[in-house]
Amino acid sequence: MPSNIAQTIPEILTDKNWQKQKGLIAKAHGETGIGELMKKLATAFNDVDWQAFNVMETTNATTRTLDNLARLKTLAKAQFPKLNNYHDAALVLYRQANKIAAEWKNSKTIPSSSRKHVENIATNAINLATAIKSFKWDQDFNDLYAQLARAEQVATNMLSGYIKGVKNALVIVNKDPTFECYQKHMHQQVRGLGTNIRSIASLKSTDWGKRIVELSSDGFARDADTPEKIKALLVKIAKFIKEFEAR
């Protein structure tokens, strides 16, 4: 989570804490309005879907794609009105607490400890409002997006090398269609191709990408133990490469 404002409301700004502190205050001053504003602050806090900002916990290796991150970022941005309500509730509480503290400054009936407590409420409320305003909600989204974009670019750059390796292996293995030759020249090329496809969101979700990933799994050529089966496998691989280059 990019900020601790999403964890909980500071205890001093909760109505539960206020009820414990206001005994003497209520006798000397009456209602201050602070408790009601704290309840409104809690409501505003609970209205925000904080998990919408927590992309590191709500995604995993499978769902962390550039497209999905963009979608989740849009959903997080939709929380802005509620986030603004939370900010405004903290600001209103600050103003009321600050007003009460100023009124009590020269009072002979209000204990100095009570005035100090209300001043602390004001300080915490304005600090919270400031933190909400400066909340870098998109930090994790941007960091993760940049990380995925770099990984995808590296994989894309390597892809052409594996395509070239597979094409060269097709020539070699077609001349010697044995399991040993296939394992020596083709196996790692196809596996590398599949590994790269898994890192490129725009390819791994396509039918072509899924078939290459499936073909590159361990043991995919285990049953290709005759020249005829090896050649049939080469035809399939050649078709995949042709489909990729025709995109």
C-alpha positions in Angstrom: 0.0 0.0 0.0 1.5 3.4 -1.0 0.5 5.1 2.3 -0.4 4.3 5.9 -3.5 6.5 5.7 -5.4 3.4 4.5 -4.6 1.4 7.5 -6.8 3.0 10.2 -7.9 6.4 11.5 -5.6 7.8 14.1 -7.0 6.8 17.5 -7.2 10.4 18.8 -9.6 11.1 15.9 -12.1 8.4 16.8 -15.3 9.0 18.7 -14.5 6.1 21.0 -11.4 7.9 22.2 -13.3 11.2 22.4 -16.0 9.7 24.6 -13.3 8.6 27.1 -11.8 12.1 27.2 -14.8 14.5 27.2 -16.2 13.8 30.6 -14.9 17.0 32.3 -15.2 18.9 29.0 -18.9 18.2 28.7 -19.6 19.4 32.3 -17.7 22.7 31.8 -18.5 23.5 28.2 -21.4 21.3 26.9 -21.5 19.8 23.4 -18.6 20.7 21.1 -19.7 18.9 18.0 -16.4 17.1 17.8 -17.8 13.6 18.5 -20.3 13.9 15.6 -17.6 15.1 13.2 -15.5 12.1 14.3 -18.4 9.8 13.4 -18.6 11.4 10.0 -14.8 11.0 9.5 -15.2 7.2 10.3 -18.0 6.9 7.8 -16.0 8.6 5.1 -13.0 6.4 5.8 -15.1 3.2 5.6 -16.7 4.3 2.4 -13.3 4.2 0.6 -12.4 0.8 -1.0 -8.8 0.9 0.1 -8.1 -2.4 -1.5 -8.6 -0.8 -4.9 -5.2 0.9 -4.4 -3.5 -2.2 -3.1 -2.5 -3.6 -6.5 0.5 -5.6 -5.0 -1.9 -7.7 -2.9 -4.9 -7.9 -5.3 -2.8 -9.2 -8.3 -0.4 -12.1 -8.8 2.1 -13.3 -11.5 -0.8 -14.4 -13.6 -3.0 -11.3 -13.4 -0.2 -8.7 -13.5 -0.4 -7.8 -17.2 -0.2 -4.3 -18.7 -3.9 -4.4 -19.8 -5.1 -5.6 -16.4 -3.0 -3.0 -14.5 -4.6 -0.3 -16.7 -8.1 -1.6 -15.9 -7.4 -1.8 -12.1 -5.9 1.7 -12.1 -9.1 3.0 -13.6 -11.1 1.3 -10.9 -8.8 2.8 -8.2 -9.2 6.3 -9.7 -13.0 5.9 -9.4 -12.4 6.1 -5.6 -11.4 9.7 -5.9 -14.8 11.2 -4.9 -14.8 9.1 -1.7 -11.2 9.9 -1.0 -12.1 13.6 -1.3 -15.0 13.1 1.1 -12.5 11.6 3.6 -10.2 14.6 3.2 -13.0 17.1 3.6 -14.3 15.3 6.8 -10.8 15.5 8.3 -10.6 19.2 7.4 -13.9 20.0 8.9 -12.9 18.2 12.1 -9.7 20.2 12.2 -11.5 23.5 11.9 -14.0 22.7 14.6 -11.3 21.4 17.0 -9.1 24.4 16.3 -12.1 26.7 16.9 -12.9 25.1 20.3 -9.3 25.1 21.4 -9.1 28.9 20.6 -12.3 29.5 22.6 -10.8 27.7 25.6 -7.5 29.4 25.5 -8.3 31.9 28.2 -11.0 29.9 29.9 -10.7 29.6 33.7 -13.2 26.7 33.8 -11.7 24.4 31.1 -8.7 22.4 32.4 -5.5 23.0 30.4 -5.2 19.3 29.8 -8.6 19.3 28.0 -7.6 22.3 25.9 -4.3 20.5 25.0 -6.2 17.4 24.0 -8.5 19.3 21.6 -5.4 21.0 20.2 -3.9 17.6 19.6 -7.1 16.6 17.8 -6.8 19.6 15.6 -3.2 18.9 14.8 -3.9 15.2 14.0 -6.9 16.1 11.8 -4.9 18.6 9.7 -2.0 16.2 9.4 -4.5 13.5 8.2 -6.1 15.9 5.7 -2.6 16.8 4.4 -1.6 13.1 4.1 -4.8 12.3 2.2 -4.2 15.2 -0.2 -0.6 14.0 -0.9 -1.6 10.3 -1.1 0.4 8.8 -3.9 -2.3 6.3 -4.8 -0.8 5.4 -8.2 2.8 4.8 -7.0 2.5 1.0 -6.9 0.6 1.0 -10.2 3.3 3.0 -12.0 6.2 1.0 -10.5 4.6 -2.3 -11.4 3.6 -1.1 -14.9 7.2 0.1 -15.6 8.6 -3.2 -14.3 6.3 -5.2 -16.6 6.9 -3.0 -19.5 10.7 -3.5 -19.1 10.3 -7.2 -18.8 8.1 -7.4 -21.9 10.5 -5.3 -23.9 13.4 -7.6 -23.0 11.4 -10.6 -23.9 10.3 -9.0 -27.2 13.9 -8.2 -28.0 14.9 -11.8 -27.3 12.0 -13.3 -29.3 13.5 -12.6 -32.7 16.6 -14.5 -31.7 14.6 -17.6 -30.7 12.5 -17.4 -33.9 15.8 -17.4 -35.9 17.1 -20.3 -33.8 13.9 -22.3 -34.4 14.1 -21.7 -38.2 17.8 -22.8 -38.2 16.9 -25.9 -36.2 14.2 -26.8 -38.6 16.7 -27.0 -41.4 19.1 -29.2 -39.4 16.5 -31.6 -37.9 14.7 -32.0 -41.2 18.0 -33.5 -42.5 18.4 -35.8 -39.5 14.8 -36.3 -38.1 15.9 -38.3 -35.0 15.0 -37.7 -31.4 18.6 -37.1 -30.5 19.0 -34.4 -33.2 15.8 -32.8 -32.2 16.8 -32.6 -28.5 20.2 -31.2 -29.4 19.1 -28.5 -31.9 15.4 -27.8 -31.5 14.4 -28.5 -27.9 15.9 -25.5 -26.2 15.0 -23.1 -29.0 11.3 -24.0 -28.7 11.5 -23.9 -24.9 13.1 -20.4 -25.0 10.4 -19.3 -27.4 7.7 -20.5 -25.0 9.4 -18.8 -22.0 9.5 -15.5 -23.8 5.9 -15.7 -24.9 4.9 -16.1 -21.3 6.4 -12.6 -20.6 4.6 -10.9 -23.5 1.0 -10.2 -22.5 0.0 -9.3 -26.1 1.2 -12.8 -27.3 0.6 -15.2 -24.5 -3.2 -14.7 -24.5 -3.4 -15.4 -28.2 -4.3 -18.8 -29.6 -0.8 -18.9 -31.3 0.9 -18.0 -28.0 -1.0 -20.6 -26.0 -0.1 -23.4 -28.5 3.6 -22.4 -28.5 3.7 -22.4 -24.7 2.0 -25.8 -24.7 4.4 -27.2 -27.2 7.4 -25.9 -25.3 6.5 -27.8 -22.1 8.8 -30.4 -20.7 8.4 -33.7 -22.4 6.6 -32.4 -25.5 8.8 -34.5 -27.8 8.9 -37.6 -25.7 6.7 -39.6 -28.0 8.4 -38.4 -31.1 10.6 -41.4 -31.3 10.5 -42.1 -35.1 11.5 -40.0 -38.1 7.9 -39.8 -39.1 6.8 -38.4 -35.8 9.7 -36.0 -35.7 8.8 -34.7 -39.1 5.2 -34.3 -38.1 6.3 -32.2 -35.1 8.6 -30.1 -37.4 5.7 -29.4 -39.7 3.6 -28.2 -36.7 6.5 -25.9 -35.5 7.1 -24.5 -39.0 3.4 -23.7 -39.2 3.6 -21.8 -35.9 6.5 -19.8 -37.1 4.8 -19.0 -40.3 1.7 -17.8 -38.4 3.8 -15.6 -36.2 5.6 -13.9 -39.1 2.3 -13.4 -40.9 0.8 -11.4 -38.0 
